Amino acid sequence: MKVELIACSRPLPGQCGTVTNLIGVTPNPMRVIEQAASVCYDSKPDFWDFKIAHNCAKTGHLSVYEHIYFTFHIEGISRACLAQLTRHRHFSFSVRSQRYCDESHAEPILPTSTNEDQDGVIADAYDYAWDAYDRLIKDGVAKEDARMVLPNGAPTELYVSMNARALIEASHLRMCHRAQSEIRAMFNAMKYCLAVPSPEIAAMMVPQCEINPKYQYCTEGKSCGRHPRLQDLLATATQQQSEEADKK
Ligand SMILES: Cc1cc2nc3c(=O)[nH]c(=O)nc-3n(C[C@H](O)[C@H](O)[C@H](O)COP(=O)(O)OP(=O)(O)OC[C@H]3O[C@@H](n4cnc5c(N)ncnc54)[C@H](O)[C@@H]3O)c2cc1C
């Protein structure tokens, strides 16, 4: 899998505080959020600590995070992973077309959870599928129809763009340990790409259970066990309340 950030919002020089374009000085996209958010409170933007933007995040006023955009180039993920990614309705996509592109000799994606023997089973199934694809193409079947035999593990390449809010909120779902390892790895790679150009947004890309570092809990029914389940915490609190009421 290859994930690279190819573009992100940049404040223009002279806008959003003093931003120089000298080599080595990269304008932080957070400045745009800080500038936009400051108008809500008639406040002076803090282009050093981004206090207003951070407070907006704390209080759930996340619409101000819709002002900045990121574009990623992604290669070597499976069509199964693509199907999951495209469920995020605020993301914009350009994907390699199986209708127009020749998919012969494509290197399929193997899951990370399988052992060597299981990989052999998967490789055999892939060989069979690609052999059928090649035979259909040779027989004059259109690529858009021949692709029907290709597996979920067929690789793809795409460009995907989204605003920071959409990225942060999708991360809460896809970085959860209950999400599949491939899409989890992809979101971790996106977070890694943002570490330098936009460290504040990278820091906000966490699983749902870690949004608030002080109160970590899992909202899933079946938890991975890293943090207590919200329903168990509430049950314990209710039990304690009724025990205290009984004592009185
Ligand atoms: C671990 C895991 C397992 C999953 N398993 C399945 C599965 O078995 N089957 C399946 O079909 N899907 C499954 N999904 C996909 C899931 O149901 C969502 O489609 C996906 O996570 C996108 O989330 P979303 O719809 O909240 O957000 P997005 O599409 O990213 O939208 C973000 C937010 O915008 C708002 N929004 C967007 N569109 C609308 C709208 N039309 N109306 C109102 N509000 C809107 C909502 O607040 C939404 O949360 C799974 C996801 C995960 C993370």
The ligand as an ORCA input file, in Angstrom:
! r2SCAN-3c Opt
* xyz 0 1
  C     -16.319     -1.365     11.864
  C     -17.311     -1.036     10.797
  C     -18.160     -2.005     10.321
  C     -19.108     -1.711      9.332
  N     -19.944     -2.694      8.873
  C     -20.864     -2.411      7.925
  C     -21.769     -3.403      7.436
  O     -21.759     -4.548      7.868
  N     -22.664     -3.070      6.458
  C     -22.745     -1.787      5.961
  O     -23.580     -1.516      5.093
  N     -21.900     -0.824      6.404
  C     -20.981     -1.100      7.358
  N     -20.127     -0.114      7.785
  C     -20.205      1.224      7.168
  C     -21.013      2.186      8.041
  O     -22.356      1.736      8.180
  C     -21.027      3.596      7.416
  O     -21.615      3.558      6.143
  C     -19.646      4.180      7.261
  O     -18.871      3.954      8.420
  C     -19.744      5.684      6.972
  O     -20.148      6.324      8.159
  P     -21.283      7.430      8.212
  O     -22.448      7.020      7.395
  O     -21.511      7.746      9.654
  O     -20.523      8.676      7.705
  P     -20.238      9.547      6.366
  O     -20.909      9.063      5.156
  O     -18.744      9.641      6.390
  O     -20.913     10.866      6.811
  C     -20.462     11.581      7.964
  C     -21.656     12.057      8.769
  O     -22.439     12.926      7.946
  C     -23.801     12.765      8.283
  N     -24.540     12.301      7.099
  C     -24.003     11.908      5.912
  N     -24.969     11.586      5.050
  C     -26.138     11.759      5.702
  C     -27.499     11.573      5.334
  N     -27.868     11.144      4.148
  N     -28.443     11.857      6.249
  C     -28.110     12.301      7.477
  N     -26.838     12.475      7.901
  C     -25.864     12.222      7.011
  C     -23.873     11.754      9.421
  O     -23.836     12.455     10.642
  C     -22.594     10.972      9.243
  O     -22.142     10.345     10.433
  C     -19.188     -0.393      8.786
  C     -18.320      0.591      9.281
  C     -17.386      0.287     10.258
  C     -16.475      1.382     10.751
*
